[in-house]
Structure formats: structure tokens, C-alpha cells
Amino acid sequence: MKIKGLLLGMFACAALVACTNDDIVENNNIEQPEKVKANLTLSISTSTGSGRAADAETGDDVENGTPSEGSIKDAVIIISPVQGNTATGLVEYADNITVTSGVYEPSFQLNQTGSYNVLVILNPCADIANKAKETSATAAGVYEYVTNYSITAGSSNDASVDVVTKGASARDHFMMANSEAAMVNITSQDPNNLSFKP
């Protein structure tokens, strides 16, 4: 009887030791990152005292920009994968923008890590805004469209003040874009490192 009780006790202990909530993972002890969305926040500073060419546009003459010229009404933000990257990126048209202390900070979630070209167009003309609003538009397609876009006087997208300022009063909220190309490399989905500030 004692042997029978001892055997039952050993089986009970073996059953308890064998039960675990850990899953067996066959990946040679290499940790795989969790598939989650990566967060990206752009910090876009609005220039309140920037200069612009004087009316005569001769020499180095400049005039200070007016507050209405530097105001932001809407924006197109393109986060396009660099060539060879299979990520999808994103395109966003934003209106009724809120600028706090001279800074506009839109936040995004990207589905994939990788390298992305970042292009921001503030107060875009109607052609660029409409392209960004297309539901079938891809980030790479809109990026290519914008970087190859031109305005020609006398054409349907005439470079007159009315076209550039969308019919607002002259010299109001000019179209602006990055002063130089910006690229961001999303390598991790670290919740403590969410910002990209070019």
C-alpha cells in the first residue's frame, strides 16, 4: 500500500511539473519582434518671421513675410517607401490644422518598419490636394506626382495668385514644402521613441 501511495504521489508531482503555460517556440532561441504598428510624429515648425523676395525681385532684397502668408490652412503629408522597400507608406490630406506655439505635429501609425521618404506640402494647390484625396492613390504614386509637378502660366493649372492661394486674397497662405528631402528609417516600434524631427 505504501508503494502504491508513493507511486501515485510521484505521478501527481510529475503531472504538476509537466504542466506549463509557456509555448514551445522552435526558432533557435531568436526573439521575433511583435507585429505591431510603428508610431511616427512629425514636428513641423511654422516660420513666423521668414523672408520672401521683394516685389522687384532684384539682388538680395527681401521683405519679412506677413502672418497671413505664413498661415497654414491645410496640408498633404506623404510618407512613401524608398525605392526597393515593399512597405506601403501613407498619404494624408489634413484640413482645419491646429498649430500650437508655432508647431504642427501630426502623428501616424505605419504598418511596417523600413525607410521612408517624407514630403510635407503646406497649403497645397488644388491639383496636389485632389491627388492626395484619391482613395486609390498610393504613397509612392502621390510622391512621384508631387515631385514631378509643375505649374505653367496660361495652362489649366495657371500659376496665378488665385490658383496658388485657392482664390483667397493675394499673398495669403502660400504653398510651402520641405526645404530639402527628408528620409526616416523606422527600425523598431519603440513606444518611447515616437518622434522624427528633421
C-alpha positions as CSV (number, residue, x, y, z in Angstrom):
1,M,0.0,0.0,0.0
2,K,2.8,2.3,0.8
3,I,4.4,1.8,-2.6
4,K,1.1,2.4,-4.3
5,G,0.7,5.7,-2.4
6,L,4.3,6.7,-3.2
7,L,3.8,5.9,-7.0
8,L,0.5,8.0,-7.0
9,G,2.3,10.9,-5.3
10,M,5.2,10.7,-7.8
11,F,2.7,10.7,-10.8
12,A,0.9,13.7,-9.3
13,C,4.2,15.6,-8.9
14,A,5.2,14.7,-12.4
15,A,1.9,15.9,-13.8
16,L,2.3,19.3,-11.9
17,V,5.8,19.8,-13.2
18,A,4.9,18.9,-16.8
19,C,2.0,21.5,-16.9
20,T,3.1,24.9,-18.0
21,N,1.7,28.0,-19.8
22,D,4.8,28.5,-21.8
23,D,4.5,27.7,-25.5
24,I,7.3,25.8,-27.2
25,V,8.9,28.0,-29.8
26,E,11.0,26.4,-32.5
27,N,13.1,29.4,-33.6
28,N,16.6,28.6,-32.3
29,N,16.1,31.0,-29.3
30,I,15.9,34.1,-31.6
31,E,13.4,36.5,-30.3
32,Q,10.9,37.7,-33.0
33,P,9.5,41.2,-32.7
34,E,5.9,41.5,-32.2
35,K,4.0,42.6,-35.3
36,V,2.6,45.9,-34.2
37,K,2.2,49.3,-35.8
38,A,5.0,51.8,-35.6
39,N,4.2,55.4,-34.4
40,L,5.7,58.4,-36.1
41,T,5.2,62.1,-35.2
42,L,6.4,64.8,-37.4
43,S,7.2,68.2,-35.9
44,I,6.7,70.9,-38.5
45,S,7.7,74.4,-37.4
46,T,5.9,77.3,-38.9
47,S,8.1,80.2,-39.7
48,T,6.6,83.4,-38.4
49,G,9.3,85.9,-39.4
50,S,10.6,84.3,-42.6
51,G,11.6,86.5,-45.5
52,R,10.3,86.5,-49.1
53,A,11.6,88.1,-52.2
54,A,10.7,91.8,-52.6
55,D,8.3,92.8,-55.4
56,A,11.2,93.9,-57.6
57,E,13.0,90.6,-57.1
58,T,16.4,92.1,-57.8
59,G,19.5,91.5,-55.8
60,D,19.2,90.2,-52.3
61,D,16.3,92.4,-51.3
62,V,13.8,90.6,-49.1
63,E,10.7,91.6,-47.1
64,N,9.5,89.9,-44.0
65,G,6.7,87.5,-44.5
66,T,3.3,88.5,-43.2
67,P,1.4,86.4,-40.6
68,S,-1.2,85.6,-43.3
69,E,1.4,84.5,-45.7
70,G,2.8,82.0,-43.2
71,S,-0.6,80.7,-42.1
72,I,-1.4,77.1,-42.6
73,K,-4.8,76.1,-43.9
74,D,-4.3,72.5,-45.0
75,A,-1.5,70.0,-45.7
76,V,-0.6,66.9,-47.7
77,I,1.7,64.6,-45.9
78,I,3.3,61.8,-47.9
79,I,5.3,59.0,-46.2
80,S,6.5,57.0,-49.1
81,P,8.7,53.9,-49.0
82,V,12.1,54.4,-50.6
83,Q,12.7,52.5,-53.8
84,G,13.1,48.8,-53.1
85,N,11.2,48.9,-49.9
86,T,8.0,46.8,-50.0
87,A,6.2,48.8,-47.3
88,T,3.0,50.7,-48.4
89,G,3.6,54.0,-46.6
90,L,0.7,56.5,-46.4
91,V,-0.8,59.7,-47.8
92,E,-2.9,62.0,-45.7
93,Y,-4.7,65.2,-46.6
94,A,-5.5,67.3,-43.5
95,D,-7.5,70.5,-43.2
96,N,-8.5,72.7,-40.3
97,I,-5.0,72.3,-39.0
98,T,-4.2,73.3,-35.4
99,V,-0.8,75.0,-34.9
100,T,0.3,75.2,-31.2
101,S,3.2,77.6,-30.3
102,G,4.2,77.7,-34.0
103,V,4.4,73.9,-34.4
104,Y,2.2,71.5,-36.2
105,E,2.7,67.9,-35.0
106,P,0.7,65.3,-36.9
107,S,1.1,61.6,-35.8
108,F,0.8,58.5,-37.8
109,Q,0.9,54.7,-37.5
110,L,2.9,52.8,-40.0
111,N,2.2,49.1,-40.6
112,Q,5.8,48.2,-41.5
113,T,9.4,49.1,-40.5
114,G,11.7,50.4,-43.2
115,S,13.0,53.5,-44.9
116,Y,10.5,56.2,-46.0
117,N,10.7,59.5,-47.9
118,V,8.8,62.2,-46.0
119,L,7.3,65.0,-48.0
120,V,5.1,67.7,-46.5
121,I,3.2,70.3,-48.6
122,L,1.5,73.0,-46.6
123,N,-1.3,74.9,-48.3
124,P,-1.2,72.6,-51.4
125,C,-2.7,73.8,-54.7
126,A,-6.0,72.1,-55.7
127,D,-4.2,69.6,-58.1
128,I,-2.0,68.2,-55.3
129,A,-4.7,68.2,-52.7
130,N,-7.1,66.4,-55.0
131,K,-4.4,63.8,-55.9
132,A,-3.9,63.1,-52.2
133,K,-7.6,62.7,-51.6
134,E,-8.0,59.9,-54.2
135,T,-8.9,56.7,-52.4
136,S,-6.9,54.6,-54.8
137,A,-3.7,56.8,-54.5
138,T,-0.6,55.1,-53.3
139,A,2.1,56.8,-51.3
140,A,4.7,56.1,-54.0
141,G,2.4,57.3,-56.7
142,V,1.5,60.6,-55.0
143,Y,5.2,61.2,-54.0
144,E,6.2,60.8,-57.7
145,Y,3.3,63.0,-58.8
146,V,4.2,65.8,-56.4
147,T,8.0,65.7,-57.1
148,N,7.3,65.9,-60.8
149,Y,4.5,68.5,-60.6
150,S,4.9,71.9,-62.2
151,I,2.8,74.9,-62.7
152,T,2.9,76.7,-66.1
153,A,1.4,80.1,-66.7
154,G,-1.5,80.0,-69.1
155,S,-2.3,76.3,-68.6
156,S,-5.2,74.8,-66.7
157,N,-3.1,75.0,-63.5
158,D,-2.1,78.6,-64.2
159,A,0.4,79.9,-61.6
160,S,-1.7,83.0,-60.9
161,V,-2.3,84.2,-57.3
162,D,-5.9,82.9,-57.4
163,V,-4.7,79.3,-58.3
164,V,-1.9,79.2,-55.8
165,T,-3.9,80.7,-53.0
166,K,-7.1,79.0,-53.9
167,G,-9.0,82.2,-54.6
168,A,-8.0,83.9,-51.3
169,S,-6.7,87.4,-51.1
170,A,-3.4,88.0,-52.8
171,R,-0.3,86.9,-50.8
172,D,-2.3,84.8,-48.4
173,H,-1.1,81.3,-47.2
174,F,1.5,80.4,-49.8
175,M,2.1,76.8,-50.8
176,M,5.2,75.5,-49.0
177,A,7.1,72.2,-48.9
178,N,10.2,70.7,-47.3
179,S,13.3,72.8,-48.0
180,E,15.2,69.6,-48.5
181,A,14.5,65.9,-48.9
182,A,13.8,64.1,-45.6
183,M,14.1,60.4,-45.0
184,V,13.1,58.5,-41.9
185,N,14.2,54.9,-41.1
186,I,11.7,53.1,-38.9
187,T,13.7,50.3,-37.3
188,S,11.7,49.5,-34.2
189,Q,8.3,50.0,-32.8
190,D,9.7,51.5,-29.5
191,P,6.8,53.3,-27.7
192,N,9.4,55.5,-26.0
193,N,10.9,56.9,-29.3
194,L,8.0,58.2,-31.4
195,S,9.2,61.4,-32.9
196,F,11.0,62.3,-36.1
197,K,12.2,65.9,-36.2
198,P,14.1,66.8,-39.4
